[in-house]
Amino acid sequence: MLRNRRERGEGQFGCLVGLAILLLAGLIAYRMIPVKVKAAELRDTVVDESKSAGQHNDKQILANILTKAEQLELPVTDKDVKIHRRASMITVEVEYTVPVPFPGYTYMWDFKHRAENPVF
């Protein structure tokens, strides 16, 4: 006995749910990946500046980090950057929060970059 698909109650609902999940994942990736890439670039700058601590003073390091953050359009202020020098070591820490807007919700993504290097 052959039945029609409609008679068995099967439909396209599963396909629609799968498509909705795929679109949601695409939206999340579209919003989050650029922020993550920018944060990685700023982290590289923090590491580079801590390595060049023997050539730059604290004001130059702070200025370079803030300039890079401004280029990347990241919300970093001078209060978010902490530079600690000890006898032969430097520690550079940057903590900031990036708001990532979604329809109906804004996710606050916290970042913390820390680099510690010897001063030559």
C-alpha positions in Angstrom: 0.0 0.0 0.0 1.7 3.2 -1.2 0.9 6.4 0.6 1.5 10.0 -0.3 4.1 11.9 1.6 1.5 14.3 2.9 -0.6 11.5 4.3 2.3 10.3 6.4 2.8 13.7 8.0 6.3 14.3 6.6 7.1 17.8 5.6 9.9 20.3 5.0 10.0 21.5 8.7 13.3 19.7 9.4 14.9 21.4 6.3 13.6 24.8 7.4 15.0 24.3 10.9 18.4 23.3 9.5 18.4 26.3 7.2 17.6 28.6 10.1 20.4 27.2 12.2 22.8 27.6 9.2 21.8 31.2 8.8 22.2 31.9 12.5 25.7 30.4 12.4 26.5 32.5 9.4 25.4 35.7 11.1 27.4 34.9 14.2 30.5 34.2 12.2 29.9 37.4 10.1 29.9 39.5 13.3 32.5 37.7 15.4 35.3 36.8 13.0 36.3 40.4 12.1 36.4 41.3 15.8 38.6 38.3 16.6 41.0 39.2 13.7 41.3 42.8 15.0 42.0 41.6 18.5 44.7 39.2 17.2 46.3 42.1 15.4 46.3 44.2 18.6 47.7 41.3 20.5 50.6 41.1 18.0 51.2 44.8 18.5 51.3 44.4 22.3 53.9 41.5 22.0 56.0 43.6 19.5 56.0 46.6 21.8 57.0 44.6 24.8 59.9 43.1 22.8 61.1 46.6 21.9 60.9 47.9 25.4 64.6 48.6 25.5 64.3 51.1 22.6 60.9 52.7 23.6 59.8 54.3 26.8 56.4 53.7 28.4 54.8 56.7 26.7 55.9 55.5 23.3 54.7 52.0 23.9 51.3 53.4 25.1 51.1 55.7 22.1 51.9 52.9 19.6 49.3 50.5 21.2 46.6 53.2 21.2 47.4 54.2 17.6 47.0 50.6 16.5 43.8 50.2 18.5 42.4 53.3 16.8 43.4 52.0 13.3 41.6 48.7 14.1 38.6 50.6 15.5 38.8 48.8 18.9 37.6 50.6 22.1 40.9 50.8 23.9 41.8 53.8 26.1 44.9 54.7 28.0 43.2 53.4 31.2 42.9 50.0 29.5 46.7 49.7 29.0 49.0 48.9 31.9 52.8 48.9 31.6 55.0 47.6 34.4 58.8 47.8 34.3 60.9 45.9 36.8 64.7 45.6 36.9 65.1 43.6 33.7 61.5 42.7 32.7 58.5 44.6 31.2 54.9 43.5 31.4 52.3 45.0 29.0 48.6 44.3 29.7 45.6 45.5 27.7 42.1 44.8 28.8 39.0 46.0 26.8 35.5 45.0 25.9 34.1 45.0 22.4 30.3 45.3 21.9 29.2 42.9 19.1 25.6 43.9 18.0 23.1 41.2 17.0 19.4 41.8 16.2 17.8 42.2 19.6 21.0 41.6 21.6 24.5 43.0 22.1 27.2 40.6 23.2 30.0 42.2 25.3 33.2 40.4 24.3 36.1 40.8 26.8 39.7 40.6 25.7 42.9 40.6 27.7 46.3 40.6 26.1 49.4 40.2 28.2 53.0 40.2 27.1 56.1 39.8 29.4 59.6 40.1 28.0 63.1 40.9 29.2 64.4 44.5 28.7 67.7 44.7 26.8 
